[in-house]
């Protein structure tokens, strides 16, 4: 049975190979410290859990969900955007609830990308940013995002002919995997660039609330006139430890929201009602829960970065996200180094090429285990004499 061309064009799924290696080591009885997948282990707020428990007792919860999201949740989304980032959205026309932001990102590509279309994507990137284009029949054009440019590709360097042919510019700051933050000036330039070349501007804001030392990132929709061209994707996964609940949402330009709503109408029935009620409760939270969450990740970040630096790395502490983007030692590519760590120490990290070819030379380490386990991970590297040289 021959697969569709869209599947054949997808890049190799690096995590599949990593899963095979992990399974092999587990069969040997190895105690793995899995820092490979960005899978949060922070517990959701208790009142959010209580909300979904109560919802389960209501017969209406078990019927088809409200699509494109309950009115209460869409109002909670609009209130959260105004409270946290200072911009207004119409809860009825400029918000949509998603079954996780990844689902929305992929389906948004299907709403706008035709075979032969191109999108502009800073790389390395979260795979959905380029795989959505490929699945829709288009071609992602890589904008190399490197340490030398602060992981913010210079939009002025893009060939005007390439920009004119493109359909969409896809950005995400703070960035997975590089942890880079964008400046307000860069976002202003992105909005102007999108308007000049009549591009859709997609901003994935998954790590909106995961920042340290008061370095709160900005929303693209804070920029004047951004809503003319922009749709912004959000998730409850990282902010509220709700990754398995699959609660995401998008806000922004009503025509873009409307197109995503149209395609989702033909693909799904919306998000489970219990999760929608719980998400509305979560978005009403003020700073106490988030501050505790940020403190936990910061503590883990400090332990890991200080530990790696004691072994010869020279990594600056990320301003946010739940990752550390670490260069691999000389003599290894990222896949070889990831395999070495797994086999010699039982520590699992993600090779940089999981995020595109431009990720070669790095590994991404997720802060998704306790501080005690991260301390142990560093100790295992020391005992195995794995250093950066």
Secondary structure, 3 states (H helix, E strand, C coil): CCCCHHHHCCCCCHHHHHHHHHHHHHHCCCCCEECCCCCCCCCCCHHHHHHHHHHHCCHHHHCCCCCCCCHHHHHHHHHHHHHHHCCCCCCCCCEEEECCHHHHHHHHHHHHCCCCCEEEEEECCCCHHHHHHHHCCCEEEEEECCHHHCCCCCHHHCCHHHHHHEEEEEECCCCCCCCCCCCHHHHHHHHHHHHHCCCEEEEECCCCCCECCCCCCCCHHHCCCHHHCEEEEEECCCCCCCHHHCCEEEEECHHHHHHHHHHHHCCCCCCCHHHHHHHHHHHCCCHHHHHHHHHHHHHHHHHHHHHHHHCCCCCCCCCECCEEEEECCCCCCHHHHHHHHHHHHCEECEEHHHHCHHHCCEEEEECCCCHHHHHHHHHHHHHCCCCCC
